[in-house]
């Protein structure tokens, strides 16, 4: 073992982030007689600011040709200020967090690497949940919650990368997360007497998220020079105690497993490449106070041709929606009354035919 391998090398970093939002909210009809609609909320006019200062120190060490160790921690100071309702709502929060991290990298041979990454992070303040939000597609108003806190995420991730000459690649990632103070939908004070309105709050219990993703790049030069196959997939599972019902469910915005297959062919003699892409259906679930909404986009097949033969230009022609696989959108809305703690009100379904699209892109090569 070389003398340098026994030494820990120090690293230092500092960062300053300043974010601010001045938000005024009102709804207005656009018919023949414009009418301003008053919104019963204590946060119709919000001034939110977040200043985060972090100082990080770490140590790195390489042990032989196979192991690399990194440990460190950041001290982060966050100053959050929210003013709303003409000053009637005031919240000031100053907090200091220790955010540790540790990374172990094992390289048993030149083309193979394993990496274990452990770290804690603090999310930025969710300005969109602090202020009023109107979702035009659903005609839904979410009242802002100035009392929100930033979520803290503990994450452990394991990655494997196997890469060989010729374009062969295996990339696998698996992770688990524990999120404290996760932001989830519930009822919040509207500011009108003791009334409550749909909004977002910090969950009382931790949210747990587990995920895995992978990619396989397989060169097929033995069959056809320049031909390659690419497979990719992703799956996530999650759970959190619903702040409204108390039942365990998946986190808001959960996405079911997805995948894609890409066949690419590069013809160097012609400065030309083409490809076929098949993407699986994608299903995401959004949770509201009185509704569970599932949005599904169907399978989507597409093809492209790209040429670099036109002077200094790269021209790409893309067709989306081959063979009737256009990625049509289906929306299912399961409603409850008066909210998800009550009885089912019914199920509504809406479909959107996306159709086939053809696009042409031209770029100047540098």
Sine and cosine of phi, psi and omega as CSV:
sin_phi,cos_phi,sin_psi,cos_psi,sin_omega,cos_omega
0.00,0.00,0.78,-0.62,-0.01,-1.00
-0.93,0.37,0.43,-0.90,-0.02,-1.00
-0.88,0.48,-0.60,0.80,-0.02,-1.00
-0.90,0.43,-0.49,0.87,-0.03,-1.00
-0.92,0.39,-0.42,0.91,-0.02,-1.00
-0.99,0.16,-0.19,0.98,-0.11,-0.99
-1.00,-0.03,0.66,-0.75,0.15,-0.99
-1.00,0.05,0.78,-0.62,0.01,-1.00
-0.99,-0.17,0.82,-0.57,-0.03,-1.00
-0.98,0.19,0.50,-0.87,0.12,-0.99
-0.73,-0.69,0.54,-0.84,-0.01,-1.00
-0.66,-0.75,0.54,-0.84,0.04,-1.00
-0.41,-0.91,0.46,-0.89,0.07,-1.00
-0.64,-0.77,0.51,-0.86,-0.05,-1.00
-0.53,-0.85,0.59,-0.81,0.06,-1.00
-0.80,-0.60,0.82,-0.58,0.06,-1.00
-0.84,-0.55,0.78,-0.62,0.04,-1.00
-0.82,-0.58,0.85,-0.53,0.03,-1.00
-0.78,-0.62,0.64,-0.77,0.00,-1.00
-0.52,-0.85,0.60,-0.80,0.08,-1.00
-0.67,-0.74,0.81,-0.58,0.16,-0.99
-0.97,-0.24,0.89,-0.46,-0.20,-0.98
-0.78,-0.63,0.87,-0.50,0.12,-0.99
-0.89,-0.45,0.68,-0.73,-0.14,-0.99
-0.77,-0.64,0.75,-0.66,0.11,-0.99
-0.36,-0.93,0.53,-0.85,0.08,-1.00
-0.95,-0.31,0.60,-0.80,-0.01,-1.00
-0.61,-0.79,0.75,-0.66,0.06,-1.00
-0.97,0.24,0.45,-0.89,-0.06,-1.00
-0.88,-0.48,0.55,0.84,0.05,-1.00
-1.00,0.05,-0.26,-0.96,-0.06,-1.00
-0.90,0.44,-0.43,0.90,0.00,-1.00
-0.85,-0.52,0.99,0.10,-0.04,-1.00
-0.79,0.61,0.71,-0.70,-0.06,-1.00
-0.69,-0.73,0.84,-0.54,0.09,-1.00
-0.97,0.23,0.73,-0.68,-0.03,-1.00
-0.97,-0.25,0.89,-0.46,0.01,-1.00
-0.93,0.37,0.68,-0.73,0.01,-1.00
-0.96,-0.27,0.89,-0.45,0.01,-1.00
-0.96,0.30,0.99,-0.11,-0.05,-1.00
-0.39,-0.92,0.53,-0.85,0.05,-1.00
-1.00,0.04,-0.02,1.00,-0.05,-1.00
-0.80,-0.61,0.63,0.78,0.02,-1.00
-0.95,0.30,-0.31,0.95,0.03,-1.00
-0.71,-0.71,0.95,-0.32,-0.18,-0.98
-0.83,-0.56,0.67,-0.74,0.19,-0.98
-0.86,-0.51,0.96,-0.29,-0.03,-1.00
-0.90,-0.44,0.68,-0.73,-0.02,-1.00
-0.63,-0.77,0.61,-0.79,0.07,-1.00
-0.68,-0.74,0.79,-0.61,0.08,-1.00
-0.86,-0.51,0.83,-0.56,0.02,-1.00
-0.82,-0.57,0.78,-0.63,0.04,-1.00
-0.84,-0.54,0.79,-0.61,0.00,-1.00
-0.75,-0.66,0.60,-0.80,0.10,-1.00
-0.80,-0.60,0.81,-0.59,-0.10,-0.99
-0.84,-0.54,0.66,-0.75,0.09,-1.00
-0.76,-0.65,0.60,-0.80,-0.01,-1.00
-0.49,-0.87,0.15,-0.99,0.05,-1.00
-0.74,-0.67,0.65,-0.76,0.03,-1.00
-0.82,-0.57,0.59,-0.81,0.02,-1.00
-0.52,-0.85,0.73,-0.69,0.09,-1.00
-0.96,-0.27,0.81,-0.59,-0.03,-1.00
-0.93,-0.38,0.95,-0.31,-0.04,-1.00
0.89,0.45,-0.52,-0.85,-0.01,-1.00
-0.98,-0.19,0.01,1.00,-0.15,-0.99
-0.91,-0.42,-0.51,0.86,-0.15,-0.99
-0.92,-0.40,0.62,-0.78,0.13,-0.99
-0.68,-0.73,0.78,-0.63,-0.04,-1.00
-0.89,-0.46,0.67,-0.75,0.08,-1.00
-0.68,-0.73,0.80,-0.60,0.09,-1.00
-0.73,-0.68,0.48,-0.88,-0.01,-1.00
-0.01,-1.00,0.04,-1.00,0.02,-1.00
-0.38,-0.93,0.53,-0.85,0.07,-1.00
-0.89,-0.45,0.65,-0.76,0.16,-0.99
-0.98,-0.19,0.89,-0.45,-0.07,-1.00
-0.89,-0.45,0.78,-0.63,0.06,-1.00
-0.94,-0.33,0.83,-0.56,-0.02,-1.00
-0.88,-0.47,0.80,-0.59,0.07,-1.00
-0.92,-0.38,0.92,-0.38,-0.02,-1.00
-0.90,-0.44,0.74,-0.68,-0.01,-1.00
-0.70,-0.71,0.75,-0.66,0.04,-1.00
-0.78,-0.63,0.78,-0.62,0.11,-0.99
-0.82,-0.57,0.75,-0.66,-0.05,-1.00
-0.52,-0.85,0.30,-0.95,0.07,-1.00
0.87,0.49,0.62,0.78,0.00,-1.00
0.92,0.39,0.42,0.91,0.01,-1.00
0.99,-0.14,-0.08,1.00,0.02,-1.00
-0.93,0.37,-0.50,0.86,0.04,-1.00
-0.95,-0.32,0.85,-0.52,-0.02,-1.00
-0.71,-0.70,0.78,-0.63,0.10,-1.00
-0.65,-0.76,0.80,-0.60,0.06,-1.00
-0.83,-0.56,0.75,-0.67,-0.02,-1.00
-0.68,-0.74,0.84,-0.54,0.12,-0.99
-0.88,-0.48,0.85,-0.52,-0.03,-1.00
-0.63,-0.78,0.51,-0.86,0.03,-1.00
-0.85,-0.52,0.76,-0.65,-0.03,-1.00
-0.80,-0.59,0.60,-0.80,0.16,-0.99
-0.99,-0.12,0.84,-0.54,-0.07,-1.00
-0.89,-0.45,1.00,-0.03,-0.05,-1.00
-0.99,0.16,0.30,-0.95,0.08,-1.00
-0.47,-0.88,0.45,-0.89,0.08,-1.00
-0.48,-0.88,0.71,-0.70,-0.02,-1.00
-0.74,-0.67,0.78,-0.63,0.07,-1.00
-0.86,-0.51,0.83,-0.55,0.00,-1.00
-0.89,-0.46,0.80,-0.61,0.00,-1.00
-0.87,-0.49,0.84,-0.55,-0.01,-1.00
-0.86,-0.51,1.00,0.04,-0.05,-1.00
-0.92,0.40,-0.47,0.88,0.09,-1.00
-0.46,-0.89,0.13,-0.99,-0.19,-0.98
-0.88,0.47,-0.49,0.87,-0.09,-1.00
-0.98,-0.20,0.12,0.99,-0.08,-1.00
-0.70,-0.71,0.71,-0.70,-0.01,-1.00
-0.59,-0.81,0.67,-0.74,0.12,-0.99
-0.89,-0.46,0.64,-0.76,-0.08,-1.00
-0.65,-0.76,0.81,-0.58,0.08,-1.00
-0.94,-0.35,0.82,-0.57,-0.10,-0.99
-0.80,-0.59,0.88,-0.47,0.03,-1.00
-0.88,-0.48,0.78,-0.62,0.00,-1.00
-0.32,-0.95,0.32,-0.95,0.10,-1.00
-0.87,-0.50,0.63,-0.77,-0.02,-1.00
-0.63,-0.78,0.46,-0.89,0.08,-1.00
-0.93,-0.38,0.78,-0.63,0.00,-1.00
-0.96,0.28,0.47,-0.88,0.16,-0.99
-0.89,0.45,0.41,-0.91,0.06,-1.00
-0.88,0.48,0.75,-0.66,-0.07,-1.00
-0.98,0.19,1.00,0.04,-0.03,-1.00
-0.85,0.53,-0.58,0.81,-0.03,-1.00
-0.90,0.43,-0.43,0.90,0.02,-1.00
-1.00,-0.06,-0.30,0.95,0.06,-1.00
-0.98,0.22,-0.55,0.83,-0.04,-1.00
-0.98,-0.22,0.30,-0.95,0.09,-1.00
-0.90,0.44,0.61,-0.79,0.02,-1.00
-0.71,-0.70,0.70,-0.72,0.06,-1.00
-0.89,-0.46,0.83,-0.56,0.02,-1.00
-0.99,-0.17,0.98,-0.22,-0.11,-0.99
-0.90,0.44,-0.59,0.81,-0.04,-1.00
-0.86,0.51,-0.60,0.80,-0.03,-1.00
-0.97,-0.23,-0.03,1.00,-0.13,-0.99
0.77,0.63,0.79,0.61,-0.12,-0.99
-0.83,-0.56,0.75,-0.66,0.05,-1.00
-0.97,-0.25,0.79,-0.61,0.12,-0.99
-0.94,-0.34,0.86,-0.51,-0.03,-1.00
-0.98,0.18,0.69,-0.72,-0.01,-1.00
-0.93,0.36,0.46,-0.89,0.00,-1.00
-0.83,-0.55,0.98,-0.18,-0.04,-1.00
-0.94,0.33,-0.13,0.99,-0.04,-1.00
-1.00,-0.05,0.12,0.99,-0.02,-1.00
-0.90,0.44,0.55,-0.83,0.10,-1.00
-0.92,-0.38,0.35,-0.94,0.06,-1.00
-0.96,0.27,0.67,-0.74,0.04,-1.00
-0.96,0.27,0.55,-0.84,0.06,-1.00
-0.91,-0.40,0.81,-0.59,-0.07,-1.00
-0.89,-0.46,0.83,-0.55,0.19,-0.98
-0.99,-0.15,0.81,-0.59,-0.12,-0.99
-0.76,-0.65,0.70,-0.71,0.14,-0.99
-0.83,-0.56,0.82,-0.57,-0.07,-1.00
-0.75,-0.66,0.65,-0.76,0.04,-1.00
-0.83,-0.56,0.80,-0.60,-0.05,-1.00
-0.80,-0.59,0.62,-0.78,0.09,-1.00
-0.81,-0.58,0.76,-0.65,0.05,-1.00
-0.78,-0.63,0.84,-0.54,0.05,-1.00
-0.83,-0.56,0.91,-0.41,-0.11,-0.99
-0.74,-0.67,0.76,-0.65,-0.03,-1.00
-0.80,-0.60,0.27,-0.96,0.02,-1.00
-0.87,0.49,0.53,-0.85,0.02,-1.00
1.00,-0.09,-0.02,1.00,0.05,-1.00
0.98,-0.18,0.04,1.00,0.05,-1.00
-0.95,0.33,0.74,-0.68,-0.04,-1.00
-0.50,-0.87,0.73,-0.69,0.20,-0.98
-0.84,-0.54,0.85,-0.53,-0.04,-1.00
-0.78,-0.62,0.90,-0.45,-0.01,-1.00
-0.81,-0.58,0.70,-0.72,0.03,-1.00
-0.70,-0.72,0.70,-0.71,0.09,-1.00
-0.70,-0.71,0.60,-0.80,-0.04,-1.00
-0.48,-0.88,0.37,-0.93,0.17,-0.99
-0.74,-0.67,0.57,-0.82,0.00,-1.00
-0.73,-0.69,0.58,-0.81,0.18,-0.98
-0.85,-0.53,0.88,-0.48,-0.08,-1.00
-0.94,-0.35,0.91,-0.42,0.11,-0.99
-1.00,0.01,0.63,-0.78,-0.02,-1.00
0.88,0.47,0.60,0.80,0.07,-1.00
-0.87,0.50,0.60,-0.80,-0.04,-1.00
-1.00,0.00,0.86,-0.51,-0.06,-1.00
-0.68,-0.73,0.39,-0.92,-0.03,-1.00
-0.95,0.31,0.62,-0.78,0.07,-1.00
-0.22,-0.97,-0.25,-0.97,0.05,-1.00
-0.99,-0.11,0.65,-0.76,0.00,-1.00
-0.76,-0.65,0.37,-0.93,0.05,-1.00
-0.88,0.48,0.73,-0.68,0.01,-1.00
-1.00,0.09,-0.30,0.95,-0.06,-1.00
1.00,-0.05,-0.08,1.00,0.04,-1.00
-0.96,-0.28,0.98,-0.22,-0.06,-1.00
0.81,0.59,-0.78,-0.62,0.01,-1.00
-0.97,-0.26,0.31,0.95,-0.05,-1.00
-0.93,0.38,0.54,-0.84,0.09,-1.00
-0.91,-0.42,0.50,-0.87,-0.03,-1.00
-0.65,-0.76,0.38,-0.93,0.03,-1.00
-0.87,0.49,0.70,-0.72,0.03,-1.00
-0.24,-0.97,-0.47,-0.88,0.01,-1.00
-0.72,-0.69,0.55,-0.83,-0.03,-1.00
-0.70,-0.71,0.17,-0.99,0.15,-0.99
-0.99,0.11,0.79,-0.61,0.02,-1.00
-0.90,0.43,0.61,-0.79,-0.03,-1.00
-0.94,0.34,-0.60,0.80,-0.04,-1.00
-0.96,-0.28,0.32,-0.95,-0.02,-1.00
-0.93,0.38,0.57,-0.82,0.17,-0.99
-1.00,-0.06,0.62,-0.78,0.01,-1.00
-0.89,-0.46,0.74,-0.67,-0.02,-1.00
-0.76,-0.65,0.72,-0.69,0.03,-1.00
-0.76,-0.65,0.70,-0.71,-0.05,-1.00
-0.54,-0.84,0.37,-0.93,0.07,-1.00
-0.56,-0.83,0.62,-0.78,0.06,-1.00
-0.63,-0.78,0.41,-0.91,-0.03,-1.00
-0.43,-0.90,0.39,-0.92,0.05,-1.00
-0.56,-0.83,0.68,-0.73,0.08,-1.00
-0.82,-0.58,0.88,-0.48,0.09,-1.00
-0.95,-0.31,0.87,-0.49,-0.13,-0.99
-0.84,-0.55,0.94,-0.33,0.06,-1.00
-0.95,0.32,0.65,-0.76,-0.01,-1.00
-0.87,-0.49,0.60,0.80,-0.03,-1.00
-0.89,0.46,-0.44,0.90,0.01,-1.00
-0.92,0.38,-0.45,0.89,0.06,-1.00
-1.00,0.07,-0.81,0.58,0.01,-1.00
-0.63,-0.78,0.82,-0.57,0.02,-1.00
-0.84,0.54,0.75,-0.66,0.04,-1.00
1.00,0.05,0.00,1.00,-0.02,-1.00
-1.00,0.02,0.64,-0.77,-0.01,-1.00
-0.52,-0.85,0.51,-0.86,0.02,-1.00
-0.87,-0.49,0.70,-0.71,-0.04,-1.00
-0.79,-0.62,0.84,-0.54,0.05,-1.00
-0.90,-0.43,0.70,-0.72,0.00,-1.00
-0.61,-0.79,0.53,-0.85,0.02,-1.00
-0.40,-0.92,0.34,-0.94,-0.04,-1.00
-0.46,-0.89,0.68,-0.73,0.05,-1.00
-0.64,-0.77,0.66,-0.75,-0.03,-1.00
-0.69,-0.73,0.65,-0.76,0.15,-0.99
-0.80,-0.60,0.46,-0.89,-0.07,-1.00
-0.40,-0.92,0.29,-0.96,0.06,-1.00
-0.40,-0.92,0.55,-0.83,0.03,-1.00
-0.38,-0.93,0.50,-0.87,0.11,-0.99
-0.97,0.23,0.86,-0.52,-0.02,-1.00
-0.89,0.45,0.85,-0.52,0.00,-1.00
-0.88,0.47,-0.38,0.92,-0.05,-1.00
-1.00,0.02,-0.75,0.66,-0.10,-0.99
-0.99,-0.16,-0.37,0.93,-0.06,-1.00
0.99,0.10,-0.15,0.99,0.00,-1.00
-0.98,0.18,0.42,-0.91,0.05,-1.00
-0.99,0.15,0.72,-0.69,0.02,-1.00
-0.48,-0.88,0.10,-0.99,0.08,-1.00
-0.96,0.28,0.41,-0.91,-0.04,-1.00
-0.92,0.38,0.41,-0.91,0.05,-1.00
-0.88,0.48,0.71,-0.70,-0.01,-1.00
1.00,0.04,0.21,0.98,-0.04,-1.00
-0.86,0.50,0.67,-0.74,0.00,-1.00
-0.88,-0.47,0.76,-0.65,0.02,-1.00
-0.96,0.29,0.22,-0.97,-0.06,-1.00
-0.83,0.56,0.61,-0.80,0.00,-1.00
-0.73,-0.68,0.31,-0.95,0.03,-1.00
-0.33,-0.94,0.22,-0.98,0.02,-1.00
-0.46,-0.89,0.45,-0.90,0.08,-1.00
-0.80,-0.60,0.77,-0.63,0.00,-1.00
-0.79,-0.61,0.79,-0.61,0.11,-0.99
-0.94,-0.35,0.86,-0.50,-0.06,-1.00
-0.87,-0.50,0.56,-0.83,0.06,-1.00
-0.67,-0.74,0.86,-0.51,0.01,-1.00
-0.95,-0.32,0.83,-0.56,0.01,-1.00
-0.92,-0.39,1.00,-0.08,-0.13,-0.99
-0.90,0.44,-0.58,0.81,-0.05,-1.00
-0.90,0.44,-0.43,0.90,-0.01,-1.00
-0.96,-0.27,0.01,1.00,-0.12,-0.99
0.79,0.61,0.73,0.68,-0.13,-0.99
-0.69,-0.72,0.56,-0.83,0.12,-0.99
-0.58,-0.81,0.47,-0.88,0.06,-1.00
-0.60,-0.80,0.29,-0.96,-0.02,-1.00
-0.35,-0.94,0.38,-0.92,0.11,-0.99
-0.85,-0.52,0.71,-0.71,-0.06,-1.00
-0.77,-0.63,0.77,-0.63,0.08,-1.00
-0.85,-0.53,0.90,-0.43,-0.01,-1.00
-0.95,-0.31,0.70,-0.71,-0.02,-1.00
-0.95,0.31,0.19,-0.98,0.08,-1.00
-0.89,0.45,0.49,-0.87,0.00,-1.00
-0.81,-0.58,0.80,-0.60,-0.05,-1.00
-0.81,-0.59,0.83,-0.56,0.01,-1.00
-0.82,-0.57,0.60,-0.80,-0.03,-1.00
-0.89,-0.46,0.82,-0.58,0.09,-1.00
-0.94,-0.34,0.65,-0.76,-0.04,-1.00
-0.93,-0.37,0.77,-0.63,0.10,-0.99
-0.85,-0.52,0.09,-1.00,-0.05,-1.00
-0.88,0.47,-0.66,0.75,-0.07,-1.00
-0.90,-0.45,0.26,0.96,-0.12,-0.99
-0.37,-0.93,0.53,-0.85,0.19,-0.98
-0.88,-0.47,0.86,-0.50,-0.11,-0.99
-0.91,-0.42,0.79,-0.62,0.03,-1.00
-0.90,-0.44,0.85,-0.53,0.00,-1.00
-0.93,-0.37,0.85,-0.53,-0.03,-1.00
-0.88,-0.48,0.79,-0.61,0.14,-0.99
-0.95,-0.32,0.82,-0.57,-0.10,-0.99
-0.94,0.35,0.01,-1.00,0.03,-1.00
-0.84,0.54,0.55,-0.84,-0.03,-1.00
-0.71,-0.70,0.85,-0.53,0.06,-1.00
-0.94,-0.33,0.65,-0.76,-0.01,-1.00
-0.54,-0.84,0.27,-0.96,0.02,-1.00
-0.59,-0.81,0.43,-0.90,0.02,-1.00
-0.57,-0.82,0.41,-0.91,0.15,-0.99
-0.73,-0.69,0.75,-0.66,-0.03,-1.00
-0.77,-0.64,0.72,-0.69,-0.04,-1.00
-0.75,-0.66,0.62,-0.79,0.08,-1.00
-0.89,-0.46,0.49,0.87,-0.07,-1.00
-1.00,-0.07,-0.12,0.99,-0.07,-1.00
-1.00,-0.10,0.99,0.15,0.03,-1.00
0.81,0.59,-0.74,-0.68,-0.01,-1.00
-1.00,0.06,0.22,0.97,-0.09,-1.00
-0.97,-0.23,0.52,-0.85,0.19,-0.98
-0.93,-0.37,0.84,-0.55,-0.06,-1.00
-0.92,-0.39,0.76,-0.65,-0.03,-1.00
-0.77,-0.64,0.83,-0.56,0.06,-1.00
-0.95,-0.32,0.80,-0.59,-0.05,-1.00
-0.80,-0.59,0.69,-0.73,0.08,-1.00
-0.85,-0.53,0.87,-0.49,0.04,-1.00
-0.96,-0.28,0.72,-0.69,0.07,-1.00
0.98,-0.21,0.61,0.79,0.01,-1.00
-0.95,0.30,0.54,-0.84,0.13,-0.99
0.87,0.49,0.42,0.91,-0.02,-1.00
0.98,0.18,-0.03,1.00,0.05,-1.00
-1.00,-0.01,1.00,0.07,-0.17,-0.99
-0.96,-0.27,0.01,1.00,-0.05,-1.00
0.95,0.31,0.65,0.76,0.01,-1.00
-0.86,0.50,0.52,-0.86,-0.11,-0.99
-0.96,-0.28,0.74,-0.67,0.09,-1.00
-0.84,-0.55,0.74,-0.67,0.01,-1.00
-0.88,-0.48,0.84,-0.54,0.07,-1.00
-0.92,-0.39,0.80,-0.60,-0.04,-1.00
-0.87,-0.50,0.92,-0.38,0.07,-1.00
-0.99,-0.16,0.91,-0.43,-0.12,-0.99
-0.95,-0.30,0.47,-0.89,-0.02,-1.00
-0.72,-0.69,0.36,-0.93,0.02,-1.00
-0.70,-0.72,0.71,-0.70,-0.07,1.00
-0.98,0.22,-0.28,0.96,0.08,-1.00
-0.47,-0.88,-0.20,-0.98,-0.09,-1.00
-0.93,0.38,-0.14,0.99,0.11,-0.99
-0.99,0.14,-0.21,0.98,-0.06,-1.00
-0.99,-0.14,-0.27,-0.96,-0.07,-1.00
-0.98,0.18,0.49,-0.87,0.08,-1.00
-0.88,0.48,0.68,-0.73,0.00,-1.00
-0.99,-0.13,-0.46,0.89,0.00,-1.00
0.46,-0.89,0.08,-1.00,0.00,-1.00
-0.81,-0.59,0.78,-0.63,0.07,-1.00
-0.89,-0.46,0.59,-0.81,-0.01,-1.00
-0.75,-0.66,0.69,-0.72,0.01,-1.00
-0.75,-0.66,0.69,-0.73,0.02,-1.00
-0.87,-0.49,0.54,-0.84,0.03,-1.00
-0.75,-0.66,0.89,-0.46,0.07,-1.00
-0.99,0.13,0.89,-0.45,-0.08,-1.00
-0.97,0.22,-0.63,0.77,-0.01,-1.00
0.99,0.11,0.07,-1.00,0.01,-1.00
-1.00,-0.06,0.71,-0.70,0.01,-1.00
-0.84,-0.54,0.58,-0.81,0.05,-1.00
-0.84,-0.55,0.78,-0.63,-0.02,-1.00
-0.74,-0.67,0.52,-0.85,0.03,-1.00
-0.80,-0.60,0.82,-0.57,0.00,-1.00
-0.86,-0.51,0.69,-0.72,0.01,-1.00
-0.82,-0.58,0.80,-0.60,-0.03,-1.00
-0.77,-0.64,0.54,-0.84,0.03,-1.00
-1.00,-0.03,0.85,-0.53,0.01,-1.00
-0.97,0.24,0.61,-0.79,0.03,-1.00
-1.00,-0.05,0.00,0.00,0.00,0.00
